[in-house]
Amino acid sequence: MGSPAPPALDRRRTVTRRWARRGLVIAAWLFVAGVLGQVFLAGLGVFGVPAGDFSTHRDFGYLVGWMTLVILVLAIAGRLPRRDIALAVLLLIQFALQSVFVAIRDEYPAVAALHPLNGFLILLVGIVIARDARASIGASVAA
């Protein structure tokens, strides 16, 4: 096949994986905090003045959504197990669906009603990713 990688290259890969895994822990917990903030902002949309103004919830949601891409890239760079990368892909898909649910609220209100449920599932998947990412720091990054 091929010759083994030089030791300096192996060291660089190991360092990259280690930093990606540490970054994933930070990004995942920031994402979880952002999703919790989204729940608060949704409450403000319902009970705030003026009632029914979800613009802050929407705008902050788009900002938090970028974290799903960061989480996926860090999971891949950290060479996490397939299950963890699949969870990061699932998180990205779930977040994309949030906007779809809102967009179809007039035509399919029963489907759009899945928006808050999906939000809580996003929170759950985010917590699982953050917990697994924390555990991966102790795992061997040379794998």
RAZI-V724839 format. One record per backbone hydrogen bond with DSSP energy under -1.0 kcal/mol. CO is the residue of the C=O (numbers start at 1). NH is the residue of the N-H. Records with the same first field share a line. If there is no record, write none. Layout:
CO = NH, NH
//
This chain:
6 = 10
7 = 11
8 = 12
9 = 13
10 = 14
11 = 15
12 = 16
13 = 17
14 = 18
15 = 19
16 = 20
17 = 21
18 = 22
19 = 23
20 = 24
21 = 25
22 = 26
23 = 27
24 = 28
25 = 29
26 = 30
27 = 31
28 = 32
29 = 33
30 = 34
31 = 35
32 = 36
33 = 37
34 = 38
35 = 39
36 = 40
37 = 41
38 = 42
39 = 43
40 = 44
41 = 45
42 = 46
43 = 47
44 = 48
45 = 52
50 = 53
52 = 54
54 = 58
55 = 59
56 = 60
57 = 61
58 = 62
59 = 63
60 = 64
61 = 65
64 = 67
65 = 68
66 = 70
67 = 71
68 = 72
69 = 73
70 = 74
71 = 75
72 = 76
73 = 77
74 = 78
75 = 80
76 = 79
81 = 85
82 = 86
83 = 87
84 = 88
85 = 89
86 = 90
87 = 91
88 = 92
89 = 93
90 = 94
91 = 95
92 = 96
93 = 97
94 = 98
96 = 100
97 = 101
98 = 102
99 = 103
100 = 104
102 = 105
104 = 108
108 = 112
109 = 113
111 = 114
112 = 115
114 = 118
115 = 119
116 = 120
117 = 121
118 = 122
119 = 123
120 = 124
121 = 125
122 = 126
123 = 127
124 = 128
125 = 129
126 = 130
127 = 131
128 = 132
129 = 133
130 = 134
131 = 135
132 = 136
//
